Amino acid sequence: MLPFQRPDYRKEEELRHISIETGFAPYAHGSALISFDNTKVICSAILENKVPRWMIQQGVEGGWISAEYSMLPYSTLDRKQRDITRGKLDGRTVEIQRMIGRALRAVVNLKKLSGFTLWIDCDVIQADGGTRTAAINGAYVAARLAVQKAMIDGKLKEDPFTGVVSAISVGVYQDVPVLDLNYVEDKNATVDFNVVMTDSGEFIEIQGAGEGATFPEEQLHSLLSLAKKGISKISHLQLDAIKNNSKLKSN
């Protein structure tokens, strides 16, 4: 039997190369181009001085965070049709948008965003697996930069963030638990999970299932352990990107 080998020769617990370029969209209040090797997502954040109508109608205090996600037509090998040409969002897009919004709201005190909506836009420009988790990681960076700018400009009095949110995929590929699946691994995985956590080690969301197969409890624990290790590294990269944001420093 041949020894186990991942398609890109990474170790089981090894992340893809991650880069975060801040200030990528100059007209956004905060932005980042995040790359997990060949998966690349532009994330932007804009703070708008109004809240959704349902909050006003229901008398809900505070602010809100809403996310939009899209895969651009050239992000995959075969052209992906834009949702707008179909006249509606597909189910996957809606699911991912809600996931990004939930992830960010979990680490924000919305009362400190009173009167404001933080709009997050995530556009996939190149897809090679893990676009939703990459989008969450980039969205956090963009949102933090937008909030910091609002505080500098005097629009917000306090930082509403209570922690860091990070996300990563894990799965079972060729009977081996692996971290940060690329497209080939994701396509052929027998178990596939997306894990969202805080920097304090608490879970926000776990999406997972066996792909036409069952899996034992021991494998579940192994996958979650891999996710924790990966998320710990990602959160440090996110914080470094925010700290080193040259656009913010120059203001």
C-alpha atoms as a printed R data frame, in Angstrom:
    type eleno elety resid chain resno       x      y       z
1   ATOM     1    CA   MET     A     1   0.000  0.000   0.000
2   ATOM     2    CA   LEU     A     2   1.309  3.441  -0.929
3   ATOM     3    CA   PRO     A     3   1.881  5.907   1.950
4   ATOM     4    CA   PHE     A     4  -0.755  8.593   2.449
5   ATOM     5    CA   GLN     A     5  -0.143 11.768   0.476
6   ATOM     6    CA   ARG     A     6  -2.233 14.892   0.051
7   ATOM     7    CA   PRO     A     7  -2.610 16.322  -3.484
8   ATOM     8    CA   ASP     A     8  -0.454 19.353  -2.625
9   ATOM     9    CA   TYR     A     9   1.959 17.380  -0.380
10  ATOM    10    CA   ARG     A    10   0.919 19.100   2.842
11  ATOM    11    CA   LYS     A    11   0.987 17.309   6.175
12  ATOM    12    CA   GLU     A    12  -2.362 16.286   7.657
13  ATOM    13    CA   GLU     A    13  -2.387 19.185  10.140
14  ATOM    14    CA   GLU     A    14  -0.866 21.768   7.771
15  ATOM    15    CA   LEU     A    15  -2.758 24.839   6.582
16  ATOM    16    CA   ARG     A    16  -2.403 26.150   3.077
17  ATOM    17    CA   HIS     A    17  -0.300 29.293   2.702
18  ATOM    18    CA   ILE     A    18  -2.405 32.192   3.989
19  ATOM    19    CA   SER     A    19  -1.965 35.830   3.044
20  ATOM    20    CA   ILE     A    20  -4.095 38.824   4.046
21  ATOM    21    CA   GLU     A    21  -3.727 42.093   2.148
22  ATOM    22    CA   THR     A    22  -5.603 44.916   3.876
23  ATOM    23    CA   GLY     A    23  -6.907 48.107   2.263
24  ATOM    24    CA   PHE     A    24  -7.583 46.234  -0.966
25  ATOM    25    CA   ALA     A    25 -10.823 48.139  -1.710
26  ATOM    26    CA   PRO     A    26 -10.017 51.823  -1.097
27  ATOM    27    CA   TYR     A    27 -13.623 53.076  -1.006
28  ATOM    28    CA   ALA     A    28 -14.706 50.565   1.640
29  ATOM    29    CA   HIS     A    29 -14.327 51.480   5.320
30  ATOM    30    CA   GLY     A    30 -12.369 48.261   5.800
31  ATOM    31    CA   SER     A    31 -11.234 45.605   3.342
32  ATOM    32    CA   ALA     A    32  -8.983 42.609   2.858
33  ATOM    33    CA   LEU     A    33  -7.954 40.236   0.108
34  ATOM    34    CA   ILE     A    34  -7.515 36.892   1.841
35  ATOM    35    CA   SER     A    35  -5.842 33.942   0.129
36  ATOM    36    CA   PHE     A    36  -5.592 30.298   1.110
37  ATOM    37    CA   ASP     A    37  -3.221 29.354  -1.706
38  ATOM    38    CA   ASN     A    38  -5.510 29.305  -4.764
39  ATOM    39    CA   THR     A    39  -8.680 30.286  -2.927
40  ATOM    40    CA   LYS     A    40  -8.923 34.073  -2.961
41  ATOM    41    CA   VAL     A    41 -11.722 36.218  -1.547
42  ATOM    42    CA   ILE     A    42 -12.131 40.006  -1.449
43  ATOM    43    CA   CYS     A    43 -13.906 41.065   1.745
44  ATOM    44    CA   SER     A    44 -15.115 44.595   2.425
45  ATOM    45    CA   ALA     A    45 -17.005 46.308   5.224
46  ATOM    46    CA   ILE     A    46 -19.046 49.514   5.136
47  ATOM    47    CA   LEU     A    47 -20.714 51.090   8.162
48  ATOM    48    CA   GLU     A    48 -24.088 52.582   7.236
49  ATOM    49    CA   ASN     A    49 -25.915 55.006   9.528
50  ATOM    50    CA   LYS     A    50 -29.243 53.168   9.596
51  ATOM    51    CA   VAL     A    51 -30.666 49.848  10.735
52  ATOM    52    CA   PRO     A    52 -33.005 47.335   9.055
53  ATOM    53    CA   ARG     A    53 -36.700 48.237   9.013
54  ATOM    54    CA   TRP     A    54 -37.610 45.155  11.067
55  ATOM    55    CA   MET     A    55 -35.504 46.444  13.978
56  ATOM    56    CA   ILE     A    56 -37.415 49.725  13.980
57  ATOM    57    CA   GLN     A    57 -40.787 48.006  13.638
58  ATOM    58    CA   GLN     A    58 -40.047 45.563  16.464
59  ATOM    59    CA   GLY     A    59 -38.369 48.142  18.695
60  ATOM    60    CA   VAL     A    60 -35.076 46.248  18.753
61  ATOM    61    CA   GLU     A    61 -32.222 48.316  20.176
62  ATOM    62    CA   GLY     A    62 -28.662 48.379  18.869
63  ATOM    63    CA   GLY     A    63 -27.241 47.856  15.414
64  ATOM    64    CA   TRP     A    64 -26.910 45.019  12.945
65  ATOM    65    CA   ILE     A    65 -24.429 43.112  10.807
66  ATOM    66    CA   SER     A    66 -25.456 41.750   7.424
67  ATOM    67    CA   ALA     A    67 -23.354 39.850   4.888
68  ATOM    68    CA   GLU     A    68 -23.474 39.213   1.168
69  ATOM    69    CA   TYR     A    69 -21.445 36.533  -0.628
70  ATOM    70    CA   SER     A    70 -20.899 35.768  -4.264
71  ATOM    71    CA   MET     A    71 -18.662 33.697  -6.501
72  ATOM    72    CA   LEU     A    72 -17.627 35.706  -9.530
73  ATOM    73    CA   PRO     A    73 -18.159 34.090 -12.950
74  ATOM    74    CA   TYR     A    74 -14.424 33.519 -13.482
75  ATOM    75    CA   SER     A    75 -13.740 32.094 -10.014
76  ATOM    76    CA   THR     A    76 -14.118 28.484 -11.174
77  ATOM    77    CA   LEU     A    77 -12.904 26.444 -14.160
78  ATOM    78    CA   ASP     A    78 -16.342 26.558 -15.743
79  ATOM    79    CA   ARG     A    79 -18.005 29.976 -15.852
80  ATOM    80    CA   LYS     A    80 -20.380 30.403 -12.928
81  ATOM    81    CA   GLN     A    81 -23.588 32.207 -13.819
82  ATOM    82    CA   ARG     A    82 -24.320 35.291 -11.747
83  ATOM    83    CA   ASP     A    83 -27.266 34.981  -9.381
84  ATOM    84    CA   ILE     A    84 -28.757 38.184 -10.761
85  ATOM    85    CA   THR     A    85 -29.133 36.650 -14.232
86  ATOM    86    CA   ARG     A    86 -31.218 33.859 -12.717
87  ATOM    87    CA   GLY     A    87 -33.373 36.356 -10.885
88  ATOM    88    CA   LYS     A    88 -32.754 34.829  -7.452
89  ATOM    89    CA   LEU     A    89 -30.010 33.700  -5.074
90  ATOM    90    CA   ASP     A    90 -29.243 30.004  -5.047
91  ATOM    91    CA   GLY     A    91 -29.580 28.092  -1.789
92  ATOM    92    CA   ARG     A    92 -25.832 27.775  -1.256
93  ATOM    93    CA   THR     A    93 -25.320 31.532  -1.532
94  ATOM    94    CA   VAL     A    94 -28.084 32.270   0.978
95  ATOM    95    CA   GLU     A    95 -26.697 29.676   3.388
96  ATOM    96    CA   ILE     A    96 -23.174 31.108   3.250
97  ATOM    97    CA   GLN     A    97 -24.338 34.725   3.610
98  ATOM    98    CA   ARG     A    98 -26.243 33.820   6.750
99  ATOM    99    CA   MET     A    99 -23.280 31.866   8.083
100 ATOM   100    CA   ILE     A   100 -20.932 34.852   7.678
101 ATOM   101    CA   GLY     A   101 -23.424 37.157   9.385
102 ATOM   102    CA   ARG     A   102 -23.964 34.747  12.297
103 ATOM   103    CA   ALA     A   103 -20.218 34.307  12.742
104 ATOM   104    CA   LEU     A   104 -19.547 38.036  13.056
105 ATOM   105    CA   ARG     A   105 -22.578 38.786  15.222
106 ATOM   106    CA   ALA     A   106 -21.356 36.137  17.676
107 ATOM   107    CA   VAL     A   107 -18.318 38.281  18.558
108 ATOM   108    CA   VAL     A   108 -19.989 41.708  18.491
109 ATOM   109    CA   ASN     A   109 -21.976 43.578  21.121
110 ATOM   110    CA   LEU     A   110 -24.668 44.889  18.801
111 ATOM   111    CA   LYS     A   111 -25.812 47.493  21.326
112 ATOM   112    CA   LYS     A   112 -22.491 49.269  20.784
113 ATOM   113    CA   LEU     A   113 -23.361 49.525  17.075
114 ATOM   114    CA   SER     A   114 -26.541 51.420  17.924
115 ATOM   115    CA   GLY     A   115 -28.082 53.017  14.850
116 ATOM   116    CA   PHE     A   116 -25.605 51.438  12.431
117 ATOM   117    CA   THR     A   117 -25.553 48.482  10.062
118 ATOM   118    CA   LEU     A   118 -22.197 46.941   9.245
119 ATOM   119    CA   TRP     A   119 -22.419 45.610   5.697
120 ATOM   120    CA   ILE     A   120 -20.030 42.821   4.772
121 ATOM   121    CA   ASP     A   121 -19.410 41.884   1.144
122 ATOM   122    CA   CYS     A   122 -17.405 38.784   0.254
123 ATOM   123    CA   ASP     A   123 -16.586 38.148  -3.402
124 ATOM   124    CA   VAL     A   124 -14.752 34.974  -4.407
125 ATOM   125    CA   ILE     A   125 -12.366 35.736  -7.254
126 ATOM   126    CA   GLN     A   126 -10.734 32.283  -7.290
127 ATOM   127    CA   ALA     A   127 -12.106 29.077  -5.783
128 ATOM   128    CA   ASP     A   128 -10.102 26.027  -4.741
129 ATOM   129    CA   GLY     A   129 -12.101 24.812  -1.747
130 ATOM   130    CA   GLY     A   130 -12.905 26.502   1.562
131 ATOM   131    CA   THR     A   131 -14.415 29.698   0.150
132 ATOM   132    CA   ARG     A   132 -16.949 30.111   2.975
133 ATOM   133    CA   THR     A   133 -14.348 29.718   5.720
134 ATOM   134    CA   ALA     A   134 -11.923 32.037   3.917
135 ATOM   135    CA   ALA     A   135 -14.762 34.565   3.589
136 ATOM   136    CA   ILE     A   136 -15.441 34.493   7.339
137 ATOM   137    CA   ASN     A   137 -11.762 35.031   8.128
138 ATOM   138    CA   GLY     A   138 -11.449 37.920   5.690
139 ATOM   139    CA   ALA     A   139 -14.779 39.405   6.751
140 ATOM   140    CA   TYR     A   140 -13.587 39.629  10.347
141 ATOM   141    CA   VAL     A   141 -10.483 41.566   9.317
142 ATOM   142    CA   ALA     A   142 -12.476 43.936   7.108
143 ATOM   143    CA   ALA     A   143 -15.087 44.485   9.819
144 ATOM   144    CA   ARG     A   144 -12.506 45.230  12.484
145 ATOM   145    CA   LEU     A   145 -10.791 47.767  10.227
146 ATOM   146    CA   ALA     A   146 -14.119 49.453   9.451
147 ATOM   147    CA   VAL     A   147 -14.939 49.697  13.158
148 ATOM   148    CA   GLN     A   148 -11.508 51.082  13.990
149 ATOM   149    CA   LYS     A   149 -11.908 53.748  11.309
150 ATOM   150    CA   ALA     A   150 -15.358 54.645  12.676
151 ATOM   151    CA   MET     A   151 -13.898 55.037  16.161
152 ATOM   152    CA   ILE     A   152 -11.083 57.250  14.847
153 ATOM   153    CA   ASP     A   153 -13.640 59.367  12.965
154 ATOM   154    CA   GLY     A   154 -15.794 59.646  16.103
155 ATOM   155    CA   LYS     A   155 -18.777 57.722  14.692
156 ATOM   156    CA   LEU     A   156 -18.495 54.970  17.311
157 ATOM   157    CA   LYS     A   157 -17.579 55.561  20.951
158 ATOM   158    CA   GLU     A   158 -16.636 52.004  21.869
159 ATOM   159    CA   ASP     A   159 -15.259 48.932  20.121
160 ATOM   160    CA   PRO     A   160 -18.195 46.511  19.781
161 ATOM   161    CA   PHE     A   161 -16.001 43.460  19.182
162 ATOM   162    CA   THR     A   162 -15.722 40.982  22.046
163 ATOM   163    CA   GLY     A   163 -13.311 38.550  20.409
164 ATOM   164    CA   VAL     A   164 -11.875 37.124  17.214
165 ATOM   165    CA   VAL     A   165 -13.839 34.843  14.890
166 ATOM   166    CA   SER     A   166 -12.020 32.387  12.639
167 ATOM   167    CA   ALA     A   167 -13.074 29.447  10.496
168 ATOM   168    CA   ILE     A   168 -11.536 26.438   8.780
169 ATOM   169    CA   SER     A   169 -12.552 23.240   7.011
170 ATOM   170    CA   VAL     A   170 -11.578 19.750   8.128
171 ATOM   171    CA   GLY     A   171 -12.424 16.387   6.657
172 ATOM   172    CA   VAL     A   172 -11.537 12.772   6.081
173 ATOM   173    CA   TYR     A   173  -9.619 12.248   2.854
174 ATOM   174    CA   GLN     A   174  -8.476  8.745   1.944
175 ATOM   175    CA   ASP     A   175  -9.427  7.628   5.476
176 ATOM   176    CA   VAL     A   176  -7.161 10.265   7.082
177 ATOM   177    CA   PRO     A   177  -8.409 13.369   8.996
178 ATOM   178    CA   VAL     A   178  -6.930 16.481   7.347
179 ATOM   179    CA   LEU     A   179  -7.011 20.229   7.904
180 ATOM   180    CA   ASP     A   180  -7.975 22.932   5.392
181 ATOM   181    CA   LEU     A   181  -9.294 20.970   2.417
182 ATOM   182    CA   ASN     A   182  -8.598 22.147  -1.101
183 ATOM   183    CA   TYR     A   183 -11.032 21.409  -3.937
184 ATOM   184    CA   VAL     A   184  -9.726 17.922  -4.771
185 ATOM   185    CA   GLU     A   185  -9.829 16.871  -1.118
186 ATOM   186    CA   ASP     A   186 -13.238 18.419  -0.548
187 ATOM   187    CA   LYS     A   187 -14.660 16.711  -3.636
188 ATOM   188    CA   ASN     A   188 -13.400 13.290  -2.546
189 ATOM   189    CA   ALA     A   189 -13.794 13.580   1.241
190 ATOM   190    CA   THR     A   190 -15.934 10.992   3.014
191 ATOM   191    CA   VAL     A   191 -16.484 13.427   5.906
192 ATOM   192    CA   ASP     A   192 -16.522 17.199   5.536
193 ATOM   193    CA   PHE     A   193 -16.797 19.861   8.268
194 ATOM   194    CA   ASN     A   194 -16.707 23.657   8.438
195 ATOM   195    CA   VAL     A   195 -15.842 24.899  11.908
196 ATOM   196    CA   VAL     A   196 -16.220 28.460  13.214
197 ATOM   197    CA   MET     A   197 -14.683 29.395  16.572
198 ATOM   198    CA   THR     A   198 -13.600 32.309  18.747
199 ATOM   199    CA   ASP     A   199 -10.034 32.961  19.821
200 ATOM   200    CA   SER     A   200 -11.023 31.838  23.333
201 ATOM   201    CA   GLY     A   201 -11.705 28.340  22.001
202 ATOM   202    CA   GLU     A   202 -15.502 28.466  21.975
203 ATOM   203    CA   PHE     A   203 -17.495 27.086  19.058
204 ATOM   204    CA   ILE     A   204 -19.808 29.342  17.074
205 ATOM   205    CA   GLU     A   205 -20.884 26.926  14.382
206 ATOM   206    CA   ILE     A   206 -20.103 23.411  13.186
207 ATOM   207    CA   GLN     A   207 -21.376 22.285   9.792
208 ATOM   208    CA   GLY     A   208 -20.582 18.695   8.984
209 ATOM   209    CA   ALA     A   209 -21.737 15.445   7.521
210 ATOM   210    CA   GLY     A   210 -20.593 12.137   6.188
211 ATOM   211    CA   GLU     A   211 -20.686 12.073   2.392
212 ATOM   212    CA   GLY     A   212 -22.758  8.945   1.934
213 ATOM   213    CA   ALA     A   213 -20.992  7.315   4.862
214 ATOM   214    CA   THR     A   214 -20.990  7.187   8.640
215 ATOM   215    CA   PHE     A   215 -18.078  8.079  10.897
216 ATOM   216    CA   PRO     A   216 -17.143  7.154  14.496
217 ATOM   217    CA   GLU     A   217 -17.082  9.522  17.468
218 ATOM   218    CA   GLU     A   218 -13.285  9.242  17.664
219 ATOM   219    CA   GLN     A   219 -13.014 10.677  14.164
220 ATOM   220    CA   LEU     A   220 -15.264 13.579  15.125
221 ATOM   221    CA   HIS     A   221 -12.993 14.446  18.060
222 ATOM   222    CA   SER     A   222  -9.939 14.175  15.809
223 ATOM   223    CA   LEU     A   223 -11.457 16.590  13.284
224 ATOM   224    CA   LEU     A   224 -12.428 19.127  15.932
225 ATOM   225    CA   SER     A   225  -8.934 18.944  17.423
226 ATOM   226    CA   LEU     A   226  -7.439 19.670  13.995
227 ATOM   227    CA   ALA     A   227  -9.837 22.598  13.541
228 ATOM   228    CA   LYS     A   228  -8.844 24.115  16.891
229 ATOM   229    CA   LYS     A   229  -5.156 23.997  15.981
230 ATOM   230    CA   GLY     A   230  -5.772 25.598  12.606
231 ATOM   231    CA   ILE     A   231  -8.049 28.304  13.967
232 ATOM   232    CA   SER     A   232  -5.500 29.250  16.619
233 ATOM   233    CA   LYS     A   233  -2.962 29.975  13.868
234 ATOM   234    CA   ILE     A   234  -5.486 31.808  11.694
235 ATOM   235    CA   SER     A   235  -6.605 34.118  14.502
236 ATOM   236    CA   HIS     A   236  -3.015 35.261  15.021
237 ATOM   237    CA   LEU     A   237  -2.675 36.019  11.299
238 ATOM   238    CA   GLN     A   238  -5.924 38.010  11.369
239 ATOM   239    CA   LEU     A   239  -4.767 40.082  14.338
240 ATOM   240    CA   ASP     A   240  -1.374 40.693  12.730
241 ATOM   241    CA   ALA     A   241  -3.081 41.910   9.542
242 ATOM   242    CA   ILE     A   242  -5.246 44.339  11.523
243 ATOM   243    CA   LYS     A   243  -2.282 45.576  13.537
244 ATOM   244    CA   ASN     A   244  -0.123 46.107  10.462
245 ATOM   245    CA   ASN     A   245  -2.782 47.769   8.328
246 ATOM   246    CA   SER     A   246  -0.819 50.573   6.668
247 ATOM   247    CA   LYS     A   247  -3.910 52.499   5.576
248 ATOM   248    CA   LEU     A   248  -5.104 52.801   9.178
249 ATOM   249    CA   LYS     A   249  -1.658 53.837  10.415
250 ATOM   250    CA   SER     A   250  -1.458 56.692   7.900
251 ATOM   251    CA   ASN     A   251  -4.714 58.325   9.061
